[in-house]
């Protein structure tokens, strides 16, 4: 896992990956098939990152909740399962 000054690298990484996945899901005509599939296939990895996040500040907790709510709103359009928040949050 990433190390450094940021106490929650999984959250930062999930947010970055989700941005591309979200764009691909909402704007599939803007992507060629191979790039679209490559980006969308990372959805499971984003879910695993979300499961690893343990917020240490109210800001991180809010970022996590916003991310999960956005993912749920988008993937529900396609009948995909949304990520679950870790139980201990």
Gaussian input, Z-matrix of N, CA and C with variables (Angstrom, degrees):
# hf/3-21g

backbone

0 1
 N
 C     1     B1
 C     2     B2     1     A1
 N     3     B3     2     A2     1     D1
 C     4     B4     3     A3     2     D2
 C     5     B5     4     A4     3     D3
 N     6     B6     5     A5     4     D4
 C     7     B7     6     A6     5     D5
 C     8     B8     7     A7     6     D6
 N     9     B9     8     A8     7     D7
 C    10    B10     9     A9     8     D8
 C    11    B11    10    A10     9     D9
 N    12    B12    11    A11    10    D10
 C    13    B13    12    A12    11    D11
 C    14    B14    13    A13    12    D12
 N    15    B15    14    A14    13    D13
 C    16    B16    15    A15    14    D14
 C    17    B17    16    A16    15    D15
 N    18    B18    17    A17    16    D16
 C    19    B19    18    A18    17    D17
 C    20    B20    19    A19    18    D18
 N    21    B21    20    A20    19    D19
 C    22    B22    21    A21    20    D20
 C    23    B23    22    A22    21    D21
 N    24    B24    23    A23    22    D22
 C    25    B25    24    A24    23    D23
 C    26    B26    25    A25    24    D24
 N    27    B27    26    A26    25    D25
 C    28    B28    27    A27    26    D26
 C    29    B29    28    A28    27    D27
 N    30    B30    29    A29    28    D28
 C    31    B31    30    A30    29    D29
 C    32    B32    31    A31    30    D30
 N    33    B33    32    A32    31    D31
 C    34    B34    33    A33    32    D32
 C    35    B35    34    A34    33    D33
 N    36    B36    35    A35    34    D34
 C    37    B37    36    A36    35    D35
 C    38    B38    37    A37    36    D36
 N    39    B39    38    A38    37    D37
 C    40    B40    39    A39    38    D38
 C    41    B41    40    A40    39    D39
 N    42    B42    41    A41    40    D40
 C    43    B43    42    A42    41    D41
 C    44    B44    43    A43    42    D42
 N    45    B45    44    A44    43    D43
 C    46    B46    45    A45    44    D44
 C    47    B47    46    A46    45    D45
 N    48    B48    47    A47    46    D46
 C    49    B49    48    A48    47    D47
 C    50    B50    49    A49    48    D48
 N    51    B51    50    A50    49    D49
 C    52    B52    51    A51    50    D50
 C    53    B53    52    A52    51    D51
 N    54    B54    53    A53    52    D52
 C    55    B55    54    A54    53    D53
 C    56    B56    55    A55    54    D54
 N    57    B57    56    A56    55    D55
 C    58    B58    57    A57    56    D56
 C    59    B59    58    A58    57    D57
 N    60    B60    59    A59    58    D58
 C    61    B61    60    A60    59    D59
 C    62    B62    61    A61    60    D60
 N    63    B63    62    A62    61    D61
 C    64    B64    63    A63    62    D62
 C    65    B65    64    A64    63    D63
 N    66    B66    65    A65    64    D64
 C    67    B67    66    A66    65    D65
 C    68    B68    67    A67    66    D66
 N    69    B69    68    A68    67    D67
 C    70    B70    69    A69    68    D68
 C    71    B71    70    A70    69    D69
 N    72    B72    71    A71    70    D70
 C    73    B73    72    A72    71    D71
 C    74    B74    73    A73    72    D72
 N    75    B75    74    A74    73    D73
 C    76    B76    75    A75    74    D74
 C    77    B77    76    A76    75    D75
 N    78    B78    77    A77    76    D76
 C    79    B79    78    A78    77    D77
 C    80    B80    79    A79    78    D78
 N    81    B81    80    A80    79    D79
 C    82    B82    81    A81    80    D80
 C    83    B83    82    A82    81    D81
 N    84    B84    83    A83    82    D82
 C    85    B85    84    A84    83    D83
 C    86    B86    85    A85    84    D84
 N    87    B87    86    A86    85    D85
 C    88    B88    87    A87    86    D86
 C    89    B89    88    A88    87    D87
 N    90    B90    89    A89    88    D88
 C    91    B91    90    A90    89    D89
 C    92    B92    91    A91    90    D90
 N    93    B93    92    A92    91    D91
 C    94    B94    93    A93    92    D92
 C    95    B95    94    A94    93    D93
 N    96    B96    95    A95    94    D94
 C    97    B97    96    A96    95    D95
 C    98    B98    97    A97    96    D96
 N    99    B99    98    A98    97    D97
 C   100   B100    99    A99    98    D98
 C   101   B101   100   A100    99    D99
 N   102   B102   101   A101   100   D100
 C   103   B103   102   A102   101   D101
 C   104   B104   103   A103   102   D102
 N   105   B105   104   A104   103   D103
 C   106   B106   105   A105   104   D104
 C   107   B107   106   A106   105   D105
 N   108   B108   107   A107   106   D106
 C   109   B109   108   A108   107   D107
 C   110   B110   109   A109   108   D108
 N   111   B111   110   A110   109   D109
 C   112   B112   111   A111   110   D110
 C   113   B113   112   A112   111   D111
 N   114   B114   113   A113   112   D112
 C   115   B115   114   A114   113   D113
 C   116   B116   115   A115   114   D114
 N   117   B117   116   A116   115   D115
 C   118   B118   117   A117   116   D116
 C   119   B119   118   A118   117   D117
 N   120   B120   119   A119   118   D118
 C   121   B121   120   A120   119   D119
 C   122   B122   121   A121   120   D120
 N   123   B123   122   A122   121   D121
 C   124   B124   123   A123   122   D122
 C   125   B125   124   A124   123   D123
 N   126   B126   125   A125   124   D124
 C   127   B127   126   A126   125   D125
 C   128   B128   127   A127   126   D126
 N   129   B129   128   A128   127   D127
 C   130   B130   129   A129   128   D128
 C   131   B131   130   A130   129   D129
 N   132   B132   131   A131   130   D130
 C   133   B133   132   A132   131   D131
 C   134   B134   133   A133   132   D132
 N   135   B135   134   A134   133   D133
 C   136   B136   135   A135   134   D134
 C   137   B137   136   A136   135   D135
 N   138   B138   137   A137   136   D136
 C   139   B139   138   A138   137   D137
 C   140   B140   139   A139   138   D138
 N   141   B141   140   A140   139   D139
 C   142   B142   141   A141   140   D140
 C   143   B143   142   A142   141   D141
 N   144   B144   143   A143   142   D142
 C   145   B145   144   A144   143   D143
 C   146   B146   145   A145   144   D144
 N   147   B147   146   A146   145   D145
 C   148   B148   147   A147   146   D146
 C   149   B149   148   A148   147   D147
 N   150   B150   149   A149   148   D148
 C   151   B151   150   A150   149   D149
 C   152   B152   151   A151   150   D150
 N   153   B153   152   A152   151   D151
 C   154   B154   153   A153   152   D152
 C   155   B155   154   A154   153   D153
 N   156   B156   155   A155   154   D154
 C   157   B157   156   A156   155   D155
 C   158   B158   157   A157   156   D156
 N   159   B159   158   A158   157   D157
 C   160   B160   159   A159   158   D158
 C   161   B161   160   A160   159   D159
 N   162   B162   161   A161   160   D160
 C   163   B163   162   A162   161   D161
 C   164   B164   163   A163   162   D162
 N   165   B165   164   A164   163   D163
 C   166   B166   165   A165   164   D164
 C   167   B167   166   A166   165   D165
 N   168   B168   167   A167   166   D166
 C   169   B169   168   A168   167   D167
 C   170   B170   169   A169   168   D168
 N   171   B171   170   A170   169   D169
 C   172   B172   171   A171   170   D170
 C   173   B173   172   A172   171   D171
 N   174   B174   173   A173   172   D172
 C   175   B175   174   A174   173   D173
 C   176   B176   175   A175   174   D174
 N   177   B177   176   A176   175   D175
 C   178   B178   177   A177   176   D176
 C   179   B179   178   A178   177   D177
 N   180   B180   179   A179   178   D178
 C   181   B181   180   A180   179   D179
 C   182   B182   181   A181   180   D180
 N   183   B183   182   A182   181   D181
 C   184   B184   183   A183   182   D182
 C   185   B185   184   A184   183   D183
 N   186   B186   185   A185   184   D184
 C   187   B187   186   A186   185   D185
 C   188   B188   187   A187   186   D186
 N   189   B189   188   A188   187   D187
 C   190   B190   189   A189   188   D188
 C   191   B191   190   A190   189   D189
 N   192   B192   191   A191   190   D190
 C   193   B193   192   A192   191   D191
 C   194   B194   193   A193   192   D192
 N   195   B195   194   A194   193   D193
 C   196   B196   195   A195   194   D194
 C   197   B197   196   A196   195   D195
 N   198   B198   197   A197   196   D196
 C   199   B199   198   A198   197   D197
 C   200   B200   199   A199   198   D198
 N   201   B201   200   A200   199   D199
 C   202   B202   201   A201   200   D200
 C   203   B203   202   A202   201   D201
 N   204   B204   203   A203   202   D202
 C   205   B205   204   A204   203   D203
 C   206   B206   205   A205   204   D204
 N   207   B207   206   A206   205   D205
 C   208   B208   207   A207   206   D206
 C   209   B209   208   A208   207   D207
 N   210   B210   209   A209   208   D208
 C   211   B211   210   A210   209   D209
 C   212   B212   211   A211   210   D210
 N   213   B213   212   A212   211   D211
 C   214   B214   213   A213   212   D212
 C   215   B215   214   A214   213   D213
 N   216   B216   215   A215   214   D214
 C   217   B217   216   A216   215   D215
 C   218   B218   217   A217   216   D216
 N   219   B219   218   A218   217   D217
 C   220   B220   219   A219   218   D218
 C   221   B221   220   A220   219   D219
 N   222   B222   221   A221   220   D220
 C   223   B223   222   A222   221   D221
 C   224   B224   223   A223   222   D222
 N   225   B225   224   A224   223   D223
 C   226   B226   225   A225   224   D224
 C   227   B227   226   A226   225   D225
 N   228   B228   227   A227   226   D226
 C   229   B229   228   A228   227   D227
 C   230   B230   229   A229   228   D228
 N   231   B231   230   A230   229   D229
 C   232   B232   231   A231   230   D230
 C   233   B233   232   A232   231   D231
 N   234   B234   233   A233   232   D232
 C   235   B235   234   A234   233   D233
 C   236   B236   235   A235   234   D234
 N   237   B237   236   A236   235   D235
 C   238   B238   237   A237   236   D236
 C   239   B239   238   A238   237   D237
 N   240   B240   239   A239   238   D238
 C   241   B241   240   A240   239   D239
 C   242   B242   241   A241   240   D240
 N   243   B243   242   A242   241   D241
 C   244   B244   243   A243   242   D242
 C   245   B245   244   A244   243   D243
 N   246   B246   245   A245   244   D244
 C   247   B247   246   A246   245   D245
 C   248   B248   247   A247   246   D246
 N   249   B249   248   A248   247   D247
 C   250   B250   249   A249   248   D248
 C   251   B251   250   A250   249   D249
 N   252   B252   251   A251   250   D250
 C   253   B253   252   A252   251   D251
 C   254   B254   253   A253   252   D252
 N   255   B255   254   A254   253   D253
 C   256   B256   255   A255   254   D254
 C   257   B257   256   A256   255   D255
 N   258   B258   257   A257   256   D256
 C   259   B259   258   A258   257   D257
 C   260   B260   259   A259   258   D258
 N   261   B261   260   A260   259   D259
 C   262   B262   261   A261   260   D260
 C   263   B263   262   A262   261   D261
 N   264   B264   263   A263   262   D262
 C   265   B265   264   A264   263   D263
 C   266   B266   265   A265   264   D264

   B1=1.4431
   B2=1.5181
   B3=1.3014
   B4=1.4516
   B5=1.5217
   B6=1.3022
   B7=1.4637
   B8=1.5215
   B9=1.3092
   B10=1.4565
   B11=1.5024
   B12=1.3131
   B13=1.4560
   B14=1.5217
   B15=1.3116
   B16=1.4612
   B17=1.5237
   B18=1.3459
   B19=1.4611
   B20=1.5282
   B21=1.3162
   B22=1.4568
   B23=1.5277
   B24=1.3276
   B25=1.4554
   B26=1.5287
   B27=1.3434
   B28=1.4703
   B29=1.5306
   B30=1.3113
   B31=1.4613
   B32=1.5209
   B33=1.3050
   B34=1.4645
   B35=1.5245
   B36=1.3145
   B37=1.4594
   B38=1.5260
   B39=1.3249
   B40=1.4692
   B41=1.5224
   B42=1.3248
   B43=1.4649
   B44=1.5239
   B45=1.3251
   B46=1.4588
   B47=1.5175
   B48=1.3182
   B49=1.4644
   B50=1.5205
   B51=1.3290
   B52=1.4555
   B53=1.5258
   B54=1.3027
   B55=1.4585
   B56=1.5303
   B57=1.3348
   B58=1.4677
   B59=1.5253
   B60=1.3295
   B61=1.4678
   B62=1.5234
   B63=1.3087
   B64=1.4688
   B65=1.5254
   B66=1.3224
   B67=1.4615
   B68=1.5257
   B69=1.3210
   B70=1.4681
   B71=1.5265
   B72=1.3317
   B73=1.4643
   B74=1.5222
   B75=1.3237
   B76=1.4643
   B77=1.5216
   B78=1.3271
   B79=1.4696
   B80=1.5254
   B81=1.3297
   B82=1.4688
   B83=1.5276
   B84=1.3177
   B85=1.4661
   B86=1.5223
   B87=1.3197
   B88=1.4636
   B89=1.5260
   B90=1.3124
   B91=1.4617
   B92=1.5211
   B93=1.3457
   B94=1.4616
   B95=1.5252
   B96=1.3192
   B97=1.4657
   B98=1.5256
   B99=1.3245
   B100=1.4646
   B101=1.5293
   B102=1.3240
   B103=1.4695
   B104=1.5213
   B105=1.3324
   B106=1.4626
   B107=1.5224
   B108=1.3228
   B109=1.4605
   B110=1.5255
   B111=1.3165
   B112=1.4604
   B113=1.5260
   B114=1.3202
   B115=1.4661
   B116=1.5233
   B117=1.3213
   B118=1.4640
   B119=1.5284
   B120=1.3143
   B121=1.4691
   B122=1.5321
   B123=1.3126
   B124=1.4644
   B125=1.5280
   B126=1.3327
   B127=1.4605
   B128=1.5322
   B129=1.3039
   B130=1.4645
   B131=1.5215
   B132=1.3253
   B133=1.4598
   B134=1.5267
   B135=1.3345
   B136=1.4664
   B137=1.5223
   B138=1.3252
   B139=1.4704
   B140=1.5293
   B141=1.3350
   B142=1.4676
   B143=1.5283
   B144=1.3149
   B145=1.4639
   B146=1.5194
   B147=1.3306
   B148=1.4688
   B149=1.5280
   B150=1.3174
   B151=1.4671
   B152=1.5327
   B153=1.3306
   B154=1.4671
   B155=1.5246
   B156=1.3151
   B157=1.4675
   B158=1.5211
   B159=1.3127
   B160=1.4585
   B161=1.5240
   B162=1.3315
   B163=1.4662
   B164=1.5239
   B165=1.3176
   B166=1.4598
   B167=1.5222
   B168=1.3313
   B169=1.4670
   B170=1.5250
   B171=1.3173
   B172=1.4689
   B173=1.5315
   B174=1.3334
   B175=1.4609
   B176=1.5300
   B177=1.3289
   B178=1.4632
   B179=1.5223
   B180=1.3088
   B181=1.4682
   B182=1.5267
   B183=1.3141
   B184=1.4628
   B185=1.5278
   B186=1.3285
   B187=1.4741
   B188=1.5232
   B189=1.3206
   B190=1.4593
   B191=1.5225
   B192=1.3290
   B193=1.4627
   B194=1.5299
   B195=1.3333
   B196=1.4747
   B197=1.5189
   B198=1.3303
   B199=1.4603
   B200=1.5215
   B201=1.3202
   B202=1.4663
   B203=1.5261
   B204=1.3138
   B205=1.4689
   B206=1.5217
   B207=1.3177
   B208=1.4617
   B209=1.5254
   B210=1.3275
   B211=1.4668
   B212=1.5248
   B213=1.3239
   B214=1.4696
   B215=1.5203
   B216=1.3236
   B217=1.4646
   B218=1.5246
   B219=1.3172
   B220=1.4649
   B221=1.5235
   B222=1.3325
   B223=1.4672
   B224=1.5209
   B225=1.3226
   B226=1.4679
   B227=1.5245
   B228=1.3053
   B229=1.4736
   B230=1.5220
   B231=1.3182
   B232=1.4597
   B233=1.5207
   B234=1.3140
   B235=1.4535
   B236=1.5123
   B237=1.3252
   B238=1.4589
   B239=1.5177
   B240=1.3045
   B241=1.4606
   B242=1.5232
   B243=1.3143
   B244=1.4620
   B245=1.5250
   B246=1.3232
   B247=1.4674
   B248=1.5188
   B249=1.2978
   B250=1.4640
   B251=1.5185
   B252=1.3069
   B253=1.4574
   B254=1.5201
   B255=1.3214
   B256=1.4654
   B257=1.5273
   B258=1.3156
   B259=1.4664
   B260=1.5183
   B261=1.3123
   B262=1.4607
   B263=1.5284
   B264=1.3144
   B265=1.4758
   B266=1.5060
   A1=108.55
   A2=115.99
   A3=121.92
   A4=110.75
   A5=115.57
   A6=120.88
   A7=107.55
   A8=116.26
   A9=119.73
   A10=110.64
   A11=115.53
   A12=121.06
   A13=112.63
   A14=118.04
   A15=121.57
   A16=108.72
   A17=118.19
   A18=119.43
   A19=113.15
   A20=118.95
   A21=121.04
   A22=112.19
   A23=118.46
   A24=118.61
   A25=113.73
   A26=120.76
   A27=118.03
   A28=112.17
   A29=117.46
   A30=120.44
   A31=110.63
   A32=116.91
   A33=120.79
   A34=110.60
   A35=117.15
   A36=121.16
   A37=110.89
   A38=117.36
   A39=121.07
   A40=111.05
   A41=117.00
   A42=120.29
   A43=111.15
   A44=116.91
   A45=120.64
   A46=112.85
   A47=116.42
   A48=120.06
   A49=111.10
   A50=116.92
   A51=120.68
   A52=111.20
   A53=117.68
   A54=120.89
   A55=110.89
   A56=116.93
   A57=120.72
   A58=111.68
   A59=117.03
   A60=120.67
   A61=109.91
   A62=116.48
   A63=121.95
   A64=110.12
   A65=115.92
   A66=120.11
   A67=110.87
   A68=116.83
   A69=120.37
   A70=111.46
   A71=117.46
   A72=120.38
   A73=112.14
   A74=116.75
   A75=120.13
   A76=113.36
   A77=117.34
   A78=121.50
   A79=111.03
   A80=118.52
   A81=119.92
   A82=113.55
   A83=117.81
   A84=119.87
   A85=112.63
   A86=116.75
   A87=120.91
   A88=112.46
   A89=117.11
   A90=122.30
   A91=109.62
   A92=116.52
   A93=116.93
   A94=107.39
   A95=116.40
   A96=121.35
   A97=113.46
   A98=116.79
   A99=119.55
   A100=111.07
   A101=117.47
   A102=119.97
   A103=110.79
   A104=116.86
   A105=121.14
   A106=110.14
   A107=116.21
   A108=120.65
   A109=111.19
   A110=116.60
   A111=120.70
   A112=111.36
   A113=116.88
   A114=121.01
   A115=110.89
   A116=117.16
   A117=120.78
   A118=111.23
   A119=117.33
   A120=119.78
   A121=112.03
   A122=118.07
   A123=121.95
   A124=112.62
   A125=117.95
   A126=121.00
   A127=111.67
   A128=117.65
   A129=120.92
   A130=112.23
   A131=116.45
   A132=120.68
   A133=110.24
   A134=117.15
   A135=120.27
   A136=109.61
   A137=117.12
   A138=120.26
   A139=110.74
   A140=117.19
   A141=119.40
   A142=110.89
   A143=117.52
   A144=120.36
   A145=110.78
   A146=116.72
   A147=121.03
   A148=109.61
   A149=116.75
   A150=120.66
   A151=112.14
   A152=117.38
   A153=121.29
   A154=113.52
   A155=116.92
   A156=120.42
   A157=110.86
   A158=115.21
   A159=122.85
   A160=106.64
   A161=117.05
   A162=119.59
   A163=111.77
   A164=114.90
   A165=120.17
   A166=111.91
   A167=116.79
   A168=121.26
   A169=108.69
   A170=117.23
   A171=119.60
   A172=112.13
   A173=117.48
   A174=120.41
   A175=111.10
   A176=116.96
   A177=120.64
   A178=110.77
   A179=116.39
   A180=120.14
   A181=110.14
   A182=117.49
   A183=121.96
   A184=111.24
   A185=116.66
   A186=120.15
   A187=110.34
   A188=116.84
   A189=121.01
   A190=110.68
   A191=117.27
   A192=120.25
   A193=111.33
   A194=117.25
   A195=120.01
   A196=110.87
   A197=116.47
   A198=120.71
   A199=110.60
   A200=117.33
   A201=121.08
   A202=110.74
   A203=117.91
   A204=120.40
   A205=111.05
   A206=117.69
   A207=120.71
   A208=110.51
   A209=116.65
   A210=119.96
   A211=109.59
   A212=117.39
   A213=120.90
   A214=111.30
   A215=117.19
   A216=121.13
   A217=111.48
   A218=116.97
   A219=120.16
   A220=111.49
   A221=118.12
   A222=119.17
   A223=112.19
   A224=117.53
   A225=119.37
   A226=111.57
   A227=117.66
   A228=121.50
   A229=111.71
   A230=115.85
   A231=121.18
   A232=112.61
   A233=117.19
   A234=121.05
   A235=113.55
   A236=117.20
   A237=121.31
   A238=110.00
   A239=116.07
   A240=121.46
   A241=109.42
   A242=117.45
   A243=119.91
   A244=110.97
   A245=116.83
   A246=119.30
   A247=110.20
   A248=115.27
   A249=121.60
   A250=108.18
   A251=115.87
   A252=119.58
   A253=108.64
   A254=117.24
   A255=119.04
   A256=109.91
   A257=116.81
   A258=121.71
   A259=113.34
   A260=117.65
   A261=120.14
   A262=113.90
   A263=116.57
   A264=119.94
   A265=109.42
   D1=155.39
   D2=-179.86
   D3=-65.29
   D4=144.80
   D5=176.91
   D6=-125.69
   D7=158.48
   D8=177.46
   D9=153.38
   D10=-159.56
   D11=-176.89
   D12=-72.19
   D13=-29.87
   D14=-178.15
   D15=-73.63
   D16=119.39
   D17=-177.41
   D18=-71.73
   D19=-13.68
   D20=-178.13
   D21=-129.83
   D22=61.51
   D23=179.53
   D24=-57.46
   D25=-33.29
   D26=178.81
   D27=-60.55
   D28=-36.10
   D29=179.25
   D30=-67.30
   D31=-46.89
   D32=179.35
   D33=-60.55
   D34=-44.59
   D35=179.77
   D36=-64.77
   D37=-43.25
   D38=178.62
   D39=-61.41
   D40=-41.81
   D41=179.12
   D42=-61.97
   D43=-42.27
   D44=179.69
   D45=-66.31
   D46=-45.83
   D47=178.54
   D48=-65.04
   D49=-41.53
   D50=-178.78
   D51=-61.01
   D52=-35.46
   D53=179.49
   D54=-56.28
   D55=-46.11
   D56=178.68
   D57=-70.10
   D58=-42.42
   D59=-179.81
   D60=-62.54
   D61=-43.67
   D62=179.59
   D63=-58.62
   D64=-46.85
   D65=179.39
   D66=-61.31
   D67=-42.43
   D68=-179.78
   D69=-64.60
   D70=-41.78
   D71=-179.65
   D72=-68.97
   D73=-38.99
   D74=-176.40
   D75=-84.49
   D76=-21.07
   D77=-177.51
   D78=-132.64
   D79=58.18
   D80=-174.10
   D81=-62.09
   D82=-27.52
   D83=-179.38
   D84=-70.23
   D85=-16.20
   D86=179.05
   D87=-84.83
   D88=-3.52
   D89=-175.56
   D90=-119.13
   D91=143.82
   D92=170.47
   D93=-78.06
   D94=158.34
   D95=-171.06
   D96=-56.49
   D97=-43.37
   D98=-176.73
   D99=-67.42
   D100=-44.35
   D101=178.35
   D102=-64.45
   D103=-41.58
   D104=-179.96
   D105=-58.88
   D106=-49.78
   D107=-178.76
   D108=-62.61
   D109=-41.52
   D110=179.48
   D111=-61.27
   D112=-43.78
   D113=-178.85
   D114=-69.73
   D115=-48.42
   D116=-176.29
   D117=-66.39
   D118=-28.02
   D119=179.42
   D120=-66.61
   D121=-13.57
   D122=177.79
   D123=-80.73
   D124=-2.34
   D125=-177.31
   D126=-57.97
   D127=-42.53
   D128=178.14
   D129=-61.51
   D130=-36.89
   D131=177.49
   D132=-66.37
   D133=-40.41
   D134=176.85
   D135=-61.12
   D136=-42.52
   D137=178.11
   D138=-60.04
   D139=-40.70
   D140=179.75
   D141=-67.87
   D142=-34.93
   D143=175.88
   D144=-65.49
   D145=-43.36
   D146=178.29
   D147=-57.67
   D148=-41.01
   D149=-178.87
   D150=-66.33
   D151=-23.42
   D152=-179.15
   D153=-84.87
   D154=-18.40
   D155=-173.04
   D156=-68.81
   D157=131.17
   D158=173.92
   D159=-128.29
   D160=92.59
   D161=-176.03
   D162=-59.35
   D163=140.22
   D164=178.47
   D165=-111.74
   D166=-6.50
   D167=178.61
   D168=-136.02
   D169=159.42
   D170=175.07
   D171=-59.80
   D172=-34.49
   D173=178.48
   D174=-63.14
   D175=-44.98
   D176=178.69
   D177=-63.84
   D178=-40.11
   D179=178.19
   D180=-61.59
   D181=-44.05
   D182=178.76
   D183=-64.29
   D184=-41.41
   D185=177.08
   D186=-60.61
   D187=-43.34
   D188=179.61
   D189=-62.51
   D190=-47.08
   D191=179.94
   D192=-62.42
   D193=-42.10
   D194=178.45
   D195=-62.80
   D196=-42.16
   D197=179.51
   D198=-61.56
   D199=-49.31
   D200=-178.35
   D201=-63.62
   D202=-41.18
   D203=178.65
   D204=-63.92
   D205=-40.04
   D206=178.41
   D207=-66.00
   D208=-43.74
   D209=177.98
   D210=-60.07
   D211=-46.78
   D212=-179.68
   D213=-58.77
   D214=-43.37
   D215=-178.35
   D216=-62.70
   D217=-39.10
   D218=-177.24
   D219=-79.37
   D220=-48.91
   D221=-174.53
   D222=-69.30
   D223=-25.40
   D224=178.81
   D225=-64.69
   D226=-24.61
   D227=177.06
   D228=-65.36
   D229=-23.69
   D230=-175.21
   D231=-110.40
   D232=7.81
   D233=179.83
   D234=71.87
   D235=20.52
   D236=179.23
   D237=-89.10
   D238=153.30
   D239=178.44
   D240=-75.51
   D241=133.04
   D242=176.93
   D243=-81.22
   D244=161.96
   D245=177.40
   D246=-72.79
   D247=156.17
   D248=175.17
   D249=-101.50
   D250=143.08
   D251=172.67
   D252=-75.21
   D253=144.12
   D254=175.27
   D255=-56.51
   D256=142.08
   D257=-174.92
   D258=-65.53
   D259=-26.69
   D260=-175.04
   D261=-91.16
   D262=20.92
   D263=178.56
   D264=-100.48

